[in-house]
């Protein structure tokens, strides 16, 4: 059964700078262009005619095969590219150890740069946004799961790292779950123990 990419109208409606929105409107225009002028379509859709013309010219200038252009410039193609870029960032740079440069080079090597902004600056913005979302998700899951955790005795491996500030780290070695990552003024064990106790107060552990 083919996958249906879910496109929320609330995310694209009325945003002329949104590529997904423009792809939807271009598809709609191409369906009626034999019987409706650009001016009529633009007026009905409340889009500046110059914006519609810009979208059409941008699509015509894409250096790729017509079949690829038809797919990647369609709403489903745009949704697929968004999912692909999100997955690449997550698996390459969050789960793995690749850099943003690797992501940029990957997109170019795949021949996707005509359809996806592949520059380092653009991909860095995407990466930073994902970092913020992961931190937000981690905090919400920590708060939710900590109250459901049954009492359990655990062993912790404590260490510190530098990049370049001192960062205190504590990990549960069986699950490899990092319970503490905290910047500190020094490496004293007393300070680390204090930070760890504060962090573990939400868990039902000892």
C-alpha positions as CSV (number, residue, x, y, z in Angstrom):
1,X,0.0,0.0,0.0
2,X,1.6,3.3,-1.0
3,X,2.6,5.8,1.7
4,X,0.4,8.9,1.9
5,X,2.4,12.0,3.1
6,X,0.3,14.1,5.4
7,X,0.2,17.7,4.4
8,X,-1.4,20.1,6.9
9,X,-3.1,23.1,5.2
10,X,-2.4,25.1,8.4
11,X,1.3,24.8,7.8
12,X,1.3,26.1,4.2
13,X,-1.8,28.2,3.7
14,X,-1.1,31.8,2.7
15,X,2.7,31.6,2.9
16,X,4.1,32.5,-0.5
17,X,7.7,31.8,0.6
18,X,6.9,28.2,1.6
19,X,8.0,25.7,-1.1
20,X,5.3,23.2,-0.2
21,X,2.6,25.9,-0.5
22,X,4.1,27.0,-3.9
23,X,4.2,23.4,-5.1
24,X,0.5,22.9,-4.2
25,X,-0.5,26.1,-6.0
26,X,1.6,25.3,-9.1
27,X,0.0,21.9,-9.4
28,X,-3.4,23.5,-9.1
29,X,-2.5,26.1,-11.8
30,X,-1.1,23.5,-14.2
31,X,-4.4,21.6,-14.0
32,X,-6.4,24.6,-15.2
33,X,-3.8,26.6,-17.2
34,X,-5.5,25.4,-20.5
35,X,-8.7,27.2,-19.6
36,X,-7.6,29.9,-17.2
37,X,-5.0,32.6,-17.4
38,X,-2.3,33.4,-14.9
39,X,-4.0,36.6,-14.0
40,X,-7.4,34.9,-13.3
41,X,-5.8,32.1,-11.3
42,X,-3.7,34.5,-9.2
43,X,-6.7,36.7,-8.4
44,X,-8.8,33.8,-7.4
45,X,-6.1,32.4,-5.2
46,X,-5.1,35.8,-3.8
47,X,-1.5,35.4,-5.1
48,X,0.4,38.2,-6.8
49,X,0.7,37.3,-10.4
50,X,4.5,38.2,-10.3
51,X,4.8,35.5,-7.5
52,X,3.1,32.9,-9.7
53,X,5.4,33.8,-12.6
54,X,8.4,33.6,-10.4
55,X,7.4,30.1,-9.3
56,X,6.9,29.0,-12.9
57,X,10.3,30.4,-14.0
58,X,12.1,28.8,-11.0
59,X,10.6,25.4,-11.9
60,X,11.6,25.8,-15.6
61,X,15.2,26.6,-14.6
62,X,15.8,23.4,-12.5
63,X,18.6,21.4,-14.0
64,X,17.2,17.9,-13.7
65,X,15.2,15.3,-15.7
66,X,11.6,16.2,-16.3
67,X,10.5,13.1,-14.3
68,X,12.5,14.2,-11.2
69,X,11.2,17.7,-11.5
70,X,7.6,16.5,-11.7
71,X,8.0,14.4,-8.6
72,X,10.2,16.6,-6.4
73,X,8.3,19.8,-7.2
74,X,4.9,18.1,-6.4
75,X,3.4,18.3,-2.9
76,X,4.2,14.6,-2.3
77,X,7.8,15.2,-3.5
78,X,8.2,18.2,-1.2
79,X,6.9,16.2,1.7
80,X,9.3,13.4,0.9
81,X,12.3,15.7,0.7
82,X,11.4,17.2,4.0
83,X,11.2,13.8,5.6
84,X,14.5,12.8,4.0
85,X,16.4,15.8,5.2
86,X,15.0,15.4,8.7
87,X,16.0,11.7,8.7
88,X,19.5,12.5,7.4
89,X,20.2,15.0,10.1
90,X,18.9,12.8,12.8
91,X,20.7,9.6,11.8
92,X,23.9,11.3,10.5
93,X,24.5,14.1,13.0
94,X,22.5,13.2,16.1
95,X,22.6,9.4,16.4
96,X,25.9,9.2,14.4
97,X,29.0,11.4,14.4
98,X,28.8,13.0,10.9
99,X,29.0,16.8,10.5
100,X,26.8,19.3,8.9
101,X,29.3,19.4,6.0
102,X,28.7,15.7,5.5
103,X,24.9,16.4,5.2
104,X,25.5,19.1,2.7
105,X,27.8,17.0,0.7
106,X,25.4,14.0,0.8
107,X,22.6,16.1,-0.6
108,X,24.8,17.4,-3.4
109,X,26.2,13.9,-4.2
110,X,22.7,12.5,-4.5
111,X,21.8,15.2,-7.0
112,X,19.2,16.7,-4.7
113,X,20.7,20.2,-4.5
114,X,18.4,21.5,-7.3
115,X,15.5,20.8,-5.1
116,X,16.9,21.2,-1.6
117,X,19.0,24.2,-0.3
118,X,22.2,22.3,0.5
119,X,24.5,25.0,1.7
120,X,26.2,24.7,5.0
121,X,24.4,27.8,6.4
122,X,20.9,26.4,5.5
123,X,21.7,22.9,6.9
124,X,23.1,24.4,10.1
125,X,19.8,26.2,10.7
126,X,18.0,22.9,10.3
127,X,20.4,21.2,12.6
128,X,20.1,23.9,15.3
129,X,16.3,23.7,15.1
130,X,16.5,19.9,15.5
131,X,18.8,20.3,18.5
132,X,16.2,22.5,20.2
133,X,13.4,20.1,19.5
134,X,15.4,17.1,20.8
135,X,16.2,19.0,24.0
136,X,12.5,19.9,24.4
137,X,11.4,16.4,23.7
138,X,14.0,14.9,26.1
139,X,12.9,17.1,28.9
140,X,9.2,16.3,28.4
141,X,9.9,12.6,28.3
142,X,12.2,12.8,31.4
143,X,9.4,14.5,33.3
144,X,6.8,12.0,32.1
145,X,8.8,8.8,32.5
146,X,10.5,9.6,35.8
147,X,7.2,9.5,37.8
148,X,6.4,6.0,36.3
149,X,9.8,4.5,37.0
150,X,9.7,1.7,39.5
151,X,12.3,1.9,42.4
152,X,15.6,0.4,41.3
153,X,19.2,0.4,42.5
154,X,21.6,1.4,39.7
155,X,25.3,1.9,39.3
156,X,26.6,5.1,37.7
157,X,29.9,5.8,35.9
158,X,31.0,9.4,36.5
159,X,33.4,11.3,34.3
160,X,34.0,14.7,32.9
161,X,34.7,16.1,29.5
162,X,36.0,19.4,28.1
163,X,34.7,21.4,25.0
164,X,36.3,23.6,26.2
165,X,34.3,24.1,29.5
166,X,34.3,21.4,32.1
167,X,31.2,19.2,31.7
168,X,30.3,16.7,34.4
169,X,28.9,13.4,33.0
170,X,27.2,10.4,34.6
171,X,26.0,7.3,32.8
172,X,24.1,4.2,33.7
173,X,26.5,1.6,32.1
174,X,23.9,-1.2,31.4
175,X,21.6,0.9,29.3
176,X,24.2,3.6,28.3
177,X,21.6,6.2,29.4
178,X,23.2,9.5,30.3
179,X,21.7,10.9,33.4
180,X,23.8,14.0,33.8
181,X,25.5,16.4,31.5
182,X,26.2,19.6,33.4
183,X,28.7,22.4,33.0
184,X,30.6,23.1,36.2
185,X,33.3,25.5,37.5
186,X,35.7,22.7,38.5
187,X,36.1,18.9,38.6
188,X,35.7,18.4,42.3
189,X,33.9,15.2,43.2
190,X,31.8,16.9,45.8
191,X,30.4,19.3,43.2
192,X,29.6,16.4,40.9
193,X,27.9,14.4,43.6
194,X,25.8,17.5,44.5
195,X,24.7,18.0,40.8
196,X,24.0,14.3,40.4
197,X,21.8,14.2,43.6
198,X,19.8,17.2,42.4
199,X,19.3,15.5,39.0
200,X,18.3,12.1,40.4
201,X,15.7,13.6,42.8
202,X,13.1,13.2,40.0
203,X,13.9,9.5,39.6
204,X,12.9,6.7,41.9
205,X,16.4,5.3,42.1
206,X,19.0,4.9,44.8
